[in-house]
Amino acid sequence: MKRLIGLVAALAAFAAGPALAQPAFPNRTVTIVVPLSAGGGSDILARKLARSLSDHWGQSVVVENVPGGSSIIGAQRVAKANPDGYTLMVTTNGTIVANRYLFKTLPYDPDKDLVPVTQLADIDMILLAHGSLPANNLKELVALAKKEPGKVSYGSYGNGSQPHLLLELFNNRENIQLLHVPYKGLGPALTSVMAGETQLTLTGRGTGEPAIRSGKTKVLAYMSDKRDPSLPDVPTSAESGYPYFRVATWHGLFAPKGTPKELVARIHRDVVTVMGKPEFREDMAKRGYATPTLSSDEFAALIAEEVKKTGEMVKAANLQPE
């Protein structure tokens, strides 16, 4: 009997050994890939999240910008990364939803190769214009575009981005020709409007605030059900007579396929913890960001619904895959 008890104890110790030997996560640097240029909303949010997680984990968390190919290059890198939690991605709707409609083939499957960890932010957008544009609202913009087809340009953060889809839908609905100029991120698109290289772009109110404060730009419309308290004189697109001219962008956190559910849940829990701190929430509110921090399953359901709606938008805008 003593031998039997000893054998059972030895087997239990042996079985527990590998589990006990597993290092705690994280025990080395975590990289958050942003598949867009520095200076945009995803980049700003990723860097704030990285600093907060670094403090929470007691481990270095770095952000790496991998722009290009309408965010495809960076997304592909994350999709092929080891599913160990040490390579994550912060990106927008375009990477996960719109790219599947804008390109005939993708080197990653948005549904199968990337695991949604959580939605980080939800942002109503503004239509930002260079101060010299001879239009101060949507009606005047439509009139100007009809008078000078193809002369008014807008910058976006890439083909398939929210600005691209919505403004092409606007072109289609209003029978106008705003010229699309794609950039490798929102930062360059904002810079182009401030410099007068393009006349329009869509951005979150918080991200666009420096451009607004510069005095070089003006806001033509706010895309929401009600006016933004920080921009009380700016009408919504609905009250301007264009209720369909509205889209919210989101930023989300993703992991490579194969990442264990337990690890996804752990990262989600820690993200919710750091984003729930007053300083983080206050900063997000100043930027005009709602912070829903959805669970992995909730975020996946939201993406599925948006895939359907975006398909309808792409069809209405007569956009063809490249």
N, C-alpha and C positions, 0 to 999 in steps of 0.2 A: 504493500500500500504506500509506504514512504517513497519507494522508487517511482510508483505511478504518479504520485503528487509532484515529485521532483521533475518528472518528465513533462507533465502538463505545464508546470511553472516555466520550465526551460523553453517549451514551445511558445508559450504566451510571450515570453521576453523576446524570443526570436521574431515573432510576428510583429511585435510592437516596435522592434528596433528600427526598421526602415522608416516608419511613420515618425518616430522620435527624431530620426536623423534628418528629416526634411527641414531645410532652413526656412526661417520665417520670411514672409514677404512684406516689404522688399528688403533684400540684403545687399543691393547694389543699385546703381543709377537706373532710373526709369526715364525713358524717352517718350515725349509726346510729340508726334509728328503732326504738323499743320501743313496740308497740301496746297497752301496758298501763300502769297507773299506776306512779309511782315507789315504790320500797321493796320490790318483789317480787323473786323470783329472777332473772328476765330483766333487770330494771333493774340490779340489783347486778352481775351478770355482764357486762352490756354496758358499764357504766362502768369496770369493771376492764380489760376488753378494750380500750376506747377509750384509756385512759391508756397501756397497754402498747404499742398500735399507734402512738400518737402519738410515743412515744419511739423506736420502731423505725423509723418512716417519717420522723421529723423534720418532721412536718406535723400540724396540729391535727385531732383526731378528736373530734367532739362527739356526745352522746347527746340525742335528743329524744323525750320521751314523748308519744305520740298515743293516749290511751286512748279507749274508747267502742265500743259496738256489738259487744261480745264480741271485741274486737281487730280487727274488720273495717275500721274507719276507717283505722287505721295501716297495715294490710296493703294496702289499696287504694291508699294513697298510694305505697307502695314499688313495687307492681306497675305503676304508671303512670309511675314515675320514669325518667329517662334511664338507659339501661343502660351507664353509664360507670364504675361502681365507686364513685361518690361518694355514692350513697345505698344503704345496706344495712339489713338488719333483723335484730334478735335477738328471737326469740319462742319459744313453746312448742308442744307437740303440738296444743293447741286450735285455733290459728290455721290450721294446715296440714292437720290430720287431722279433728278432730271437727266443725269448723264446716260441713263439707260435708254432714254428717248432721243437723245441728241447724237448718239454715236451708234453705228451699225454693229460694232463689236467693242467690247471692253476687255482689258486684260485681268479684270477681277469681276466677280459676281457680287453685286451689292447686297444680295440677300443671303448668299451662302458663304461668302469669304470674309465677311465682317460681322462681328457680334455687337449689337447695340448695348452699351452699358447703361447710359442714361442720357436723357435730354437735359442739356445744361441751361439753355436760355431760349426764350421765345421773344421775338422783337417785331413790333409794328414798324413799318418803314416810312420814310419821308422821301419826297421827290425834290432833290437838291439841284439848283441851277446856278450857273455863273451869273454874277451880278449884272453883266452886260446884256443878258438875253432879254429881248423886248417882249417878254411875256411874264405876267405875275401870278397866273393861275392856270388851271388846266384848260379852261375854255380859250384863253388867249394863246396857249401853247398849240392847241389844235388849229386855231385860225392861222397862226404863224406857219405851222408845218404844211398846211394846205397851200398857203401862198408861196412858200419856198420849199418845195419837196426835196428831201435829201440833203438839205443844208444844215439842219439842226441835228447834232450828233449826241449820242449818249454813251457813257462808259459803263462797262459792267466788269464783274470779276470773273469773266470767262463764259464761253458758250454753255448754255444750259443753266446758268445761274439765275437766281430769282429776278434780277433786273432785266436780263435778256428775255426771259419768258414773258414777263408781264408787259414790257414795253413793246415786244413784238405782237402780243395780243392787242395792245393799245393801237398799234399801227393798223392791224387787221380790222378792228372794230370801227375805228374812226376814219379808215381809208386815207391814212397819211404815211409818210416815209421818213421816220426818224432813223438816222444812220447809226448802226451798231458798231462800237469800237471796243473789242474785248481786251482786257488786261489780265495780268497774272494774279490779281488779288484786288481787294477793295481799296487798300491803301493807295496803289497807283491810280485807280479809277477816281478816287477823291482828289488826288493831287492834280490829275488832268483837268478836272472841273475848276479847281482853284486857279490853275494856270490859264484857263480859257482854251485849252486844247480840245476839250469836248464841252458841251453846254449843259449836260444833264447826267445825273446818276441817281440810283436808289440806294439808300443806306439807312441803318438804324439811327434814330435820333441821337443817341449817346455817341455813337461812333462818328457821326457827322458834326458833332458839336464844335470841335476845333475849327472846322471849315466854316461853320456859321459865324463863330466869333471873329474869324479873320476879317469879316466885312467884304470878302470877295465873292460870297455866294448868297443865295436867298432860297427860301423854302416855298415851293409852289403848292404842295398838298401833303396832308398827313393821312396815311392809310389805316384808319381805325374806325370804330363805331362812334367815338367821341373825340373831341379835340384834346391835344396834349396840353396839360396845364402849363408846361414850360414854353409852349408855343401857342398862346391863346388866340393870336390873330391869324393863325394858319388854318384854313378850312380843311375838313376831311374830303376825301375823294367823293364820298357819297353825297355830301351836301353840295358839292360842286357839279353834281349831275352825272357822275361816272361811278356808280356803286360797284361795278365789277372790277374797277381799277384798285385792287387791294390784294396784298399778299403779305404774309408774315414770314420772316425767315427764322430758322432756328440753328442753334449750334449744339452738336451732340458729341458724346464720347464713345469711341468704338475700340474694340479689341480684335485681334486676328481670330479666324475660325479655329475651333479646337480648344480655345481657352476654357478651362474647367468652370462649370457653373458656380462652384463654390468660390473661385477666385473672382469671377465677374461680380458675384454678390458682395464679396469683401470690398472690392474697389468701389462699387456703387455705394456701399454703406459709408466708406470713408469720404467719398466725394460729397455725399449728402451732409455729413458732419461738418466739413470745412465750409461748405457753401451756406450752411445754416448759421454761421457765426455773424453777429451784427455787422461787423466791418465789411464782410464780403457782401452781404445782402444790401447794405446801404450803397456800396459802390456800384453794384449791379443796377439798383434802382435809379441812380444818377445817370446811368448810361441808357436808361429806358428799357432795361432787360427784365422780363419776368423770369423767375428761376423755378421751373416746375419739378426738376430732378426726378423724372419718371423712372420707374423700375425698368429692367431690361425688357420684360414682356409688354409693359405698357408702351414703352418707346417703340417696340417692334410693331405693335398694333397701330400706333399713330403713323408710322412710316408706310405701312400697308395702305392705309386710307389715303395718305397723300399721294402715293404712287398712282392710285386711281384718278384722283382729281387732277394731277399734273398731266396725265395722259389726255384728259379732256382738254386741258389748256393748250397743250402742244398741238392737238388736232385742230382746235379753233384758230390757232395762230398760223396754221399751215406750215409748221416747221418740219423740215426733212432731216433725217439723220445723216451725218457726214461719213 
